[in-house]
Amino acid sequence: MSSAARPSGYVPQLRALERAQPEWVTDDDVSPIIESQKEAPPPFDRDFAAEEVPNKNIGDLNHPSARFSLLTAAQLREIQPPSPLVADTLFAGGFSSIIAEYGAYKSFIALSLDLCIGHGIDWFGRQTTPGLTVYQAGEGGPGLFSRVEAWRDLNGVAEISGTLFLPQSLRLNVGKDLADLLAVLRALPARPVKVTLDTFARSMRGNESSSEDTGLYVEAVDAIRETIGAHVQIVHHTGWEGTRSRGSTNIPASVDTEIRLARSGDRVTVSCAKQKDAVEFKPFVIEAVPIAGSLAFRQCAVATTKLTDTECRALASLQDAGSLKATEWERAAFARGVRARSFYKALKRLTELGYVTSDKNVYRVTDAGSRAL
């Protein structure tokens, strides 16, 4: 497709959108969040002891002067669970991450999620709820169009219409950038159901390992979710050890869903390391298909997630213990006949499959891992 034939959902049209406020959002929704980001007061700068706090009965849970609403168990029962955005994978209004090593096709797979949702196409066999998506490509747009074209050709889509693109870096944890992004999202004629930030490093200011910087970033993500109602997904790298996302634990602790990718040649194993309010989906394998001068992905029918005897022994030793540091797990596996060299190969593959997860070098078996035994 030539540049002259590009459909209306591309960036030049996005920039030219009239800043008209849609019916689905009001100034009251957004202004407090933007203002708080511009001039956030230091914590605990108020003398709460000096303030007059009304004496309320415990049963009076919804008094007009109360900032917070307390709910009874019966009221909790009335809260509806989030609706699926991608069946068994992502949920409306949530926060998720895709993490992998360098060169593991993270951006291709994140882009495929947005395009599938934008056009109501199943994502590798998982039903999507169609809606407008916004994909931020912080590493620039020169190769983005060819990736979109490859996906379009493989999936037989005539024109791209349900996804908008932002091929620029931004600093989400800076008040002005957040305010400007919210203004762009508010101006859209329909509410975006998903906003993708690719990558985490290209959408923040500061140090990935700083709890303060990443804490502000999570607050900015929450501002998008609360103001726009969109699911926010970040694309992120693993650390040098390859077992968890790089930097502060604020990010893995804050996401509802963590999707992990493990590449082997042209194939990628997609697994779920965390699913806060649902069962972790079973790992599946996809493969790259050269097309339209780029790559697109299709699901493999070949089952490659079967465990070896050594991997089963290592996994069972961790399952029995509950949680262990790597060295402790190595000793437990050795007691079951797993040699050190074989153990670390097993650890790597079990992590890639999403059967184990780690936090500060402490490992545990995931729900998917328990089902695999």
C-alpha positions as CSV (number, residue, x, y, z in Angstrom):
1,M,0.0,0.0,0.0
2,S,1.4,3.4,-0.9
3,S,1.5,6.3,1.5
4,A,-1.2,8.0,-0.6
5,A,-3.5,5.1,0.0
6,R,-3.1,4.9,3.7
7,P,-6.4,4.6,5.5
8,S,-7.9,7.3,7.7
9,G,-6.6,5.8,11.0
10,Y,-3.0,6.9,10.5
11,V,-1.0,9.5,12.4
12,P,-1.4,12.6,10.2
13,Q,-5.1,12.3,10.6
14,L,-4.7,11.8,14.4
15,R,-2.7,15.0,14.7
16,A,-5.3,16.9,12.7
17,L,-8.3,15.8,14.9
18,E,-10.4,18.6,16.2
19,R,-10.0,19.0,19.9
20,A,-13.7,18.7,20.4
21,Q,-14.7,17.2,23.7
22,P,-16.7,13.9,23.2
23,E,-19.8,13.1,25.1
24,W,-18.3,10.3,27.0
25,V,-15.9,12.4,29.1
26,T,-16.3,15.7,31.0
27,D,-13.9,18.3,32.3
28,D,-14.8,17.2,35.8
29,D,-13.4,13.7,35.0
30,V,-10.0,15.0,33.8
31,S,-9.1,18.3,35.4
32,P,-8.4,17.1,38.9
33,I,-6.0,14.4,37.6
34,I,-4.1,16.8,35.3
35,E,-3.8,19.5,37.9
36,S,-2.5,17.0,40.5
37,Q,0.1,15.8,38.1
38,K,1.2,19.4,37.3
39,E,1.6,20.5,40.9
40,A,1.5,17.4,43.1
41,P,1.8,18.4,46.8
42,P,4.4,16.6,49.0
43,P,2.9,13.7,51.0
44,F,1.5,14.3,54.4
45,D,1.7,18.1,54.1
46,R,-1.6,18.5,56.0
47,D,-2.2,18.6,59.7
48,F,-4.9,16.0,59.9
49,A,-4.9,16.1,63.7
50,A,-6.0,19.7,63.6
51,E,-8.9,19.1,61.2
52,E,-12.3,18.7,62.5
53,V,-13.5,15.1,61.8
54,P,-17.2,14.6,62.1
55,N,-18.3,11.8,64.5
56,K,-20.2,9.3,62.4
57,N,-22.0,6.1,63.2
58,I,-20.4,3.1,61.7
59,G,-23.6,2.3,59.8
60,D,-23.5,5.7,58.1
61,L,-21.2,4.6,55.3
62,N,-22.3,7.0,52.5
63,H,-22.4,10.4,54.2
64,P,-22.1,13.3,51.7
65,S,-19.0,14.7,53.4
66,A,-17.0,11.5,53.3
67,R,-14.2,11.3,50.8
68,F,-14.2,7.5,50.8
69,S,-17.2,5.1,50.5
70,L,-17.2,2.0,52.7
71,L,-19.1,-1.0,51.4
72,T,-20.7,-3.9,53.1
73,A,-20.2,-7.5,52.0
74,A,-23.6,-7.4,50.3
75,Q,-22.6,-4.3,48.3
76,L,-19.3,-5.9,47.3
77,R,-21.4,-8.7,45.8
78,E,-23.0,-6.2,43.5
79,I,-19.7,-5.1,41.9
80,Q,-19.5,-6.5,38.4
81,P,-16.2,-8.2,37.4
82,P,-14.3,-6.7,34.5
83,S,-15.4,-7.8,31.1
84,P,-12.9,-9.5,28.8
85,L,-11.0,-7.5,26.2
86,V,-9.3,-10.7,25.0
87,A,-10.8,-13.9,26.2
88,D,-8.9,-15.4,29.1
89,T,-6.1,-12.9,28.5
90,L,-6.8,-9.2,29.0
91,F,-9.7,-7.4,30.8
92,A,-11.3,-4.0,30.1
93,G,-9.8,-1.1,32.0
94,G,-6.9,-3.2,33.3
95,F,-3.1,-2.8,33.3
96,S,-0.8,-5.4,31.7
97,S,2.7,-5.9,30.5
98,I,4.5,-7.9,27.8
99,I,8.0,-8.7,28.8
100,A,10.8,-10.6,27.0
101,E,14.5,-10.4,26.2
102,Y,15.8,-8.3,23.4
103,G,14.9,-9.5,19.9
104,A,12.0,-11.7,21.1
105,Y,9.4,-9.9,18.8
106,K,7.7,-8.1,21.7
107,S,6.6,-5.1,19.5
108,F,5.2,-7.4,16.8
109,I,3.1,-9.3,19.2
110,A,1.9,-6.2,21.1
111,L,1.0,-4.6,17.8
112,S,-1.0,-7.7,16.8
113,L,-3.0,-7.4,20.0
114,D,-4.0,-3.8,19.2
115,L,-4.8,-4.6,15.6
116,C,-6.9,-7.7,16.4
117,I,-8.9,-5.8,19.0
118,G,-9.3,-2.8,16.7
119,H,-10.8,-5.1,14.0
120,G,-12.6,-7.6,16.2
121,I,-10.4,-10.5,15.0
122,D,-9.5,-13.4,17.3
123,W,-6.0,-13.1,18.7
124,F,-4.4,-16.5,18.2
125,G,-7.7,-18.2,18.8
126,R,-8.8,-16.0,21.6
127,Q,-12.0,-13.9,21.0
128,T,-11.6,-10.1,21.2
129,T,-14.1,-7.4,22.1
130,P,-13.7,-4.9,19.3
131,G,-13.0,-1.3,20.0
132,L,-10.6,1.6,19.2
133,T,-7.0,1.0,20.2
134,V,-4.0,3.4,20.4
135,Y,-0.5,2.2,19.8
136,Q,2.5,4.3,20.9
137,A,5.7,3.4,19.2
138,G,8.4,5.1,21.2
139,E,11.2,3.8,19.1
140,G,9.8,5.6,16.0
141,G,7.7,4.8,13.0
142,P,10.0,4.0,10.0
143,G,9.4,0.2,10.3
144,L,5.9,0.4,11.9
145,F,3.9,0.7,8.6
146,S,5.6,-2.4,7.1
147,R,4.6,-4.4,10.3
148,V,1.1,-3.2,10.0
149,E,0.9,-4.1,6.4
150,A,2.3,-7.6,7.1
151,W,-0.4,-8.1,9.7
152,R,-3.1,-6.8,7.3
153,D,-1.9,-9.1,4.5
154,L,-1.8,-12.2,6.7
155,N,-5.2,-11.6,8.2
156,G,-6.9,-10.6,5.0
157,V,-8.0,-7.1,6.2
158,A,-8.7,-4.6,3.4
159,E,-8.0,-1.4,5.4
160,I,-6.7,-0.6,8.9
161,S,-9.4,1.4,10.6
162,G,-9.7,0.4,14.3
163,T,-6.2,1.4,15.5
164,L,-4.4,4.8,15.7
165,F,-0.7,5.2,16.0
166,L,1.6,7.5,17.9
167,P,5.2,7.1,16.6
168,Q,6.8,9.3,19.2
169,S,8.5,8.9,22.6
170,L,6.8,10.5,25.6
171,R,7.4,10.9,29.4
172,L,4.2,9.6,30.9
173,N,5.4,10.4,34.5
174,V,5.8,14.1,33.6
175,G,2.6,16.2,34.2
176,K,2.7,18.0,30.8
177,D,3.1,14.9,28.7
178,L,0.4,13.1,30.6
179,A,-2.0,16.1,30.2
180,D,-1.2,16.3,26.5
181,L,-1.8,12.6,26.0
182,L,-5.1,12.7,27.9
183,A,-6.1,15.7,25.7
184,V,-5.5,13.7,22.5
185,L,-7.4,10.7,23.8
186,R,-10.3,12.8,25.0
187,A,-10.6,14.4,21.5
188,L,-11.2,11.0,19.8
189,P,-14.7,10.4,18.6
190,A,-14.9,7.1,20.5
191,R,-13.5,5.9,23.8
192,P,-10.2,3.9,23.3
193,V,-10.5,0.5,24.8
194,K,-6.7,-0.1,24.9
195,V,-3.6,2.1,25.0
196,T,-0.2,0.4,24.3
197,L,3.1,2.0,25.4
198,D,6.0,0.5,23.5
199,T,8.3,0.6,25.3
200,F,8.3,1.3,29.0
201,A,11.7,2.8,28.7
202,R,10.6,5.1,25.8
203,S,7.5,6.3,27.7
204,M,9.0,7.4,31.0
205,R,11.5,9.8,32.5
206,G,14.0,8.8,35.1
207,N,15.4,5.5,36.3
208,E,13.6,2.2,35.7
209,S,15.0,0.9,39.0
210,S,13.8,3.9,41.0
211,S,10.7,3.2,43.1
212,E,9.8,6.9,43.1
213,D,10.0,7.3,39.2
214,T,8.2,4.1,38.5
215,G,5.6,4.9,41.2
216,L,4.8,8.1,39.4
217,Y,4.6,6.2,36.2
218,V,2.0,3.8,37.7
219,E,0.0,6.7,38.9
220,A,0.0,8.1,35.4
221,V,-1.2,4.8,34.0
222,D,-4.0,4.8,36.6
223,A,-4.9,8.3,35.4
224,I,-5.4,7.0,31.9
225,R,-7.4,4.0,33.1
226,E,-9.6,6.1,35.4
227,T,-10.1,9.0,33.1
228,I,-10.5,7.3,29.7
229,G,-11.5,3.8,30.9
230,A,-8.9,2.1,28.6
231,H,-6.8,-0.9,29.3
232,V,-3.1,0.1,29.4
233,Q,-0.4,-2.2,28.3
234,I,3.4,-1.6,28.4
235,V,6.1,-3.4,26.5
236,H,9.1,-4.0,28.6
237,H,12.4,-5.9,28.7
238,T,13.6,-8.6,31.1
239,G,16.6,-8.0,33.3
240,W,20.0,-9.6,32.7
241,E,19.0,-12.8,34.4
242,G,16.0,-13.2,32.1
243,T,13.5,-14.3,34.8
244,R,11.7,-11.0,35.5
245,S,11.1,-7.6,34.2
246,R,13.9,-5.1,34.3
247,G,14.1,-2.4,37.0
248,S,11.8,-1.7,40.0
249,T,9.3,-4.3,41.2
250,N,6.7,-1.6,41.2
251,I,5.8,-2.6,37.6
252,P,5.3,-6.4,38.0
253,A,3.6,-5.7,41.3
254,S,1.1,-3.2,39.8
255,V,0.1,-5.0,36.6
256,D,-3.0,-7.2,36.5
257,T,-1.6,-9.4,33.8
258,E,2.0,-10.2,32.8
259,I,2.6,-11.9,29.5
260,R,6.0,-13.4,28.8
261,L,7.6,-14.3,25.5
262,A,10.4,-16.7,24.9
263,R,11.9,-16.9,21.4
264,S,13.5,-19.9,19.9
265,G,14.4,-19.2,16.2
266,D,11.3,-18.2,14.4
267,R,9.0,-19.5,17.1
268,V,7.8,-17.7,20.3
269,T,6.3,-19.3,23.4
270,V,3.6,-17.0,24.8
271,S,2.9,-17.6,28.5
272,C,1.2,-15.9,31.4
273,A,3.3,-15.2,34.5
274,K,0.5,-13.3,36.4
275,Q,-3.2,-13.0,36.2
276,K,-4.6,-11.2,39.2
277,D,-8.3,-11.9,38.9
278,A,-8.4,-15.0,36.7
279,V,-6.7,-18.3,35.9
280,E,-3.4,-17.9,34.0
281,F,-3.8,-19.0,30.4
282,K,-2.0,-22.0,29.1
283,P,1.2,-21.3,27.1
284,F,1.0,-21.5,23.4
285,V,3.5,-21.2,20.5
286,I,3.4,-18.9,17.5
287,E,5.7,-18.6,14.6
288,A,7.0,-15.7,12.4
289,V,5.8,-15.6,8.8
290,P,7.8,-13.4,6.3
291,I,5.3,-11.3,4.4
292,A,5.0,-7.8,2.8
293,G,8.6,-7.0,3.5
294,S,8.2,-7.7,7.2
295,L,6.9,-10.3,9.6
296,A,3.5,-11.4,11.0
297,F,2.6,-14.2,13.3
298,R,0.4,-17.3,13.3
299,Q,-0.3,-19.9,15.9
300,C,1.6,-23.2,15.7
301,A,-0.3,-26.5,16.0
302,V,2.8,-28.3,17.3
303,A,2.7,-28.8,21.0
304,T,6.1,-27.9,22.4
305,T,5.3,-27.4,26.0
306,K,5.7,-31.0,27.1
307,L,8.1,-31.2,30.0
308,T,11.1,-33.6,30.2
309,D,11.6,-35.9,33.1
310,T,14.3,-33.6,34.5
311,E,12.0,-30.5,34.2
312,C,9.2,-32.4,35.9
313,R,11.5,-33.3,38.8
314,A,12.8,-29.8,39.2
315,L,9.2,-28.3,39.0
316,A,7.9,-30.9,41.6
317,S,10.7,-30.0,44.0
318,L,9.6,-26.4,44.0
319,Q,5.9,-27.2,44.2
320,D,6.5,-29.2,47.3
321,A,8.6,-26.5,49.0
322,G,6.2,-23.6,48.1
323,S,8.9,-21.0,47.4
324,L,12.7,-21.2,47.3
325,K,15.7,-19.1,46.3
326,A,17.6,-20.3,43.3
327,T,20.3,-22.0,45.3
328,E,17.8,-23.6,47.7
329,W,15.8,-24.9,44.7
330,E,18.9,-26.3,43.1
331,R,19.6,-28.3,46.3
332,A,16.0,-29.5,46.4
333,A,16.1,-30.6,42.8
334,F,19.5,-32.3,43.4
335,A,17.8,-34.4,46.1
336,R,15.5,-35.7,43.3
337,G,18.4,-36.6,41.0
338,V,18.7,-33.3,39.0
339,R,22.3,-32.3,38.4
340,A,23.3,-28.7,38.6
341,R,23.9,-28.1,34.9
342,S,20.6,-29.7,34.0
343,F,18.9,-27.8,36.7
344,Y,19.7,-24.4,35.3
345,K,18.6,-25.4,31.8
346,A,15.3,-26.6,33.4
347,L,15.0,-23.3,35.4
348,K,15.3,-21.3,32.2
349,R,12.7,-23.3,30.2
350,L,10.3,-23.5,33.1
351,T,10.5,-19.7,33.4
352,E,10.1,-19.2,29.6
353,L,6.9,-21.4,29.7
354,G,5.5,-19.4,32.6
355,Y,5.5,-22.4,34.9
356,V,7.5,-20.6,37.5
357,T,7.8,-17.0,38.4
358,S,10.3,-15.1,40.6
359,D,10.4,-12.1,42.8
360,K,13.8,-10.9,44.2
361,N,15.3,-14.3,43.3
362,V,12.6,-16.2,45.2
363,Y,10.8,-18.7,42.9
364,R,7.3,-20.2,43.1
365,V,5.2,-22.4,40.8
366,T,2.4,-20.7,38.8
367,D,-1.0,-22.0,38.3
368,A,0.0,-23.1,34.8
369,G,3.0,-24.9,36.3
370,S,0.8,-26.7,38.8
371,R,-1.5,-27.9,36.0
372,A,1.5,-29.1,34.0
373,L,2.6,-31.6,36.7
